[in-house]
Amino acid sequence: MIGERARLFVALELPDEARVELASWRAGVLARTPSLRAVPVESLHVTLCFLGAVAPEAIVGIGAACAEVVDRLRRAAIPLGLAEPLWLPRRRPRVLAVSIEDRGGLLAALQGELSASLARGGWYDPEPRPFLSHVTLARVRASDRFRQFELEPPHAVAFTGSTVTLFRSRPGSQYEPLR
């Protein structure tokens, strides 16, 4: 189809043990408010670079650029952990998230390299704000008025980040892995 665009992002995939803990923790929060719409458990991830709408013919180049960065920075898996809950943005929140602990800064370094590489290719406009590693767990329903409340953190699950994937986003938080 002429003019078709692909909505793309690059993400760190989460291991099952992190997804299970996040889903369990989130269930308690969702029970407190009907205003939140859960992201499917299989779709939970850490977004590293959101590219937005891109011409489909650029996908091969974007995938190659991502693979080059990941291969160059390949180390032992990145040590991470589940940290504090977040309401984003802080004023008038629309998203429930949990921050990701990145003690060694390796995830932030990976994100910075990906950002720079994709920007050089002309596919990405880097965020002006510092990288905030987090997992989006639920979104506030568009029609609802919402008031944030205090949250206890999830259990401190430590895990390793090892899989970076280029995804195509489809309506309804459906993500298709491309590379």
C-alpha positions in Angstrom: 0.0 0.0 0.0 1.4 3.4 -1.0 2.2 5.7 1.9 1.9 2.9 4.5 4.1 3.5 7.6 5.3 1.0 10.2 5.2 2.1 13.8 8.5 0.9 15.3 10.4 0.7 18.5 13.5 -1.0 19.9 13.1 -2.7 23.3 14.8 -4.9 25.8 12.7 -8.0 26.3 12.0 -9.1 29.9 12.5 -12.7 31.1 9.5 -14.6 32.4 10.3 -14.2 36.1 10.2 -10.4 35.8 7.0 -10.5 33.8 5.3 -12.9 36.3 6.2 -10.6 39.2 5.1 -7.5 37.4 1.7 -9.1 36.4 1.2 -10.2 40.0 2.0 -6.8 41.5 -0.1 -5.0 38.9 -3.2 -7.2 39.7 -3.3 -5.6 43.1 -3.1 -2.1 41.7 -5.8 -2.8 39.0 -8.1 -4.1 41.8 -8.0 -0.6 43.3 -9.0 1.3 40.2 -11.1 0.6 37.1 -9.4 3.5 35.3 -6.4 1.5 34.3 -6.1 -0.7 31.2 -3.5 -3.4 31.5 -0.8 -4.0 28.9 -0.8 -7.7 27.9 1.8 -9.6 30.0 3.5 -10.9 26.8 3.9 -7.3 25.7 5.8 -6.1 28.7 9.3 -4.7 27.8 11.7 -1.8 28.3 11.5 0.7 25.4 15.0 1.8 24.4 14.1 3.9 21.3 10.7 4.7 20.0 11.0 5.5 16.3 7.4 6.1 15.5 6.0 5.9 12.0 8.7 4.8 9.5 8.6 3.8 5.8 8.7 0.0 5.7 11.6 0.0 3.3 13.8 1.4 6.2 13.2 -1.6 8.4 16.2 -3.6 7.0 18.6 -0.7 7.6 17.2 0.0 11.1 17.5 -3.7 12.0 21.1 -3.8 10.8 22.0 -0.6 12.7 20.5 -2.1 15.9 22.3 -5.5 15.4 25.6 -3.7 14.9 25.3 -1.8 18.2 24.2 -4.8 20.1 27.0 -7.0 18.7 29.6 -4.3 19.4 28.4 -3.8 23.0 27.8 -7.5 23.6 28.9 -8.3 27.1 27.7 -10.7 29.6 23.9 -10.2 30.1 23.1 -6.8 31.7 22.3 -7.1 35.5 18.9 -5.4 36.2 16.2 -5.4 38.7 12.6 -4.3 39.4 12.6 -1.1 41.3 10.0 1.7 42.2 6.6 2.2 40.8 6.0 5.3 38.7 3.1 7.3 37.5 4.0 8.9 34.2 4.0 11.8 33.5 4.3 12.9 37.1 1.6 15.6 36.6 -1.6 14.2 35.2 -0.4 10.6 34.9 -1.6 8.5 32.0 0.7 5.5 32.6 1.5 3.1 35.5 5.1 1.9 35.2 7.8 0.3 37.3 11.4 1.6 37.0 14.3 -0.7 36.2 17.3 -0.7 38.4 20.5 -0.4 36.2 23.3 -0.3 38.8 26.2 -0.6 36.4 24.7 1.8 33.9 25.0 -0.8 31.1 21.4 -0.5 30.0 21.7 3.3 29.8 24.9 2.9 27.8 23.2 0.5 25.4 20.3 2.9 25.0 22.7 5.8 24.3 24.6 3.9 21.6 21.3 2.7 19.9 20.0 6.3 20.0 23.1 7.7 18.4 23.3 5.0 15.7 19.6 5.4 14.8 19.9 9.2 14.7 22.9 9.0 12.4 20.8 6.8 10.1 18.1 9.5 10.1 15.5 7.1 11.6 15.3 8.5 15.1 15.1 11.9 16.9 16.7 11.4 20.3 14.7 12.3 23.3 15.8 15.6 24.9 15.1 14.1 28.4 17.5 11.6 30.0 16.7 7.9 29.5 14.3 6.5 32.2 14.4 2.7 32.1 10.9 1.5 33.0 8.2 -1.0 32.0 4.7 0.3 31.2 2.2 -1.9 32.9 -1.1 -0.1 32.4 -2.5 3.0 30.8 -5.3 5.3 32.0 -8.4 4.9 29.9 -8.7 8.0 27.7 -12.1 8.9 28.9 -11.4 8.6 32.6 -10.4 11.2 35.1 -7.7 9.7 37.2 -6.0 10.6 40.5 -2.8 8.9 41.3 -2.2 7.2 44.6 0.7 5.9 46.6 2.0 2.4 45.6 4.1 -0.2 47.4 7.0 -1.4 45.1 6.9 -4.9 43.6 9.2 -7.6 45.0 12.8 -6.8 44.2 13.3 -9.4 41.4 16.9 -9.4 39.9 17.2 -10.5 36.3 19.5 -10.1 33.3 18.7 -8.2 30.2 20.0 -10.0 27.1 17.6 -9.7 24.2 17.1 -6.5 22.3 14.4 -6.6 19.6 13.1 -4.3 16.9 9.3 -4.4 17.1 6.5 -3.2 15.0 3.6 -1.9 17.1 0.0 -2.7 16.1 -3.2 -1.4 17.7 -4.1 -2.8 21.1 -0.5 -3.2 22.4 0.2 -6.0 20.0 3.9 -6.1 19.1 5.5 -8.0 16.2 9.2 -8.8 16.5 11.0 -7.9 13.3 14.7 -8.5 14.3 
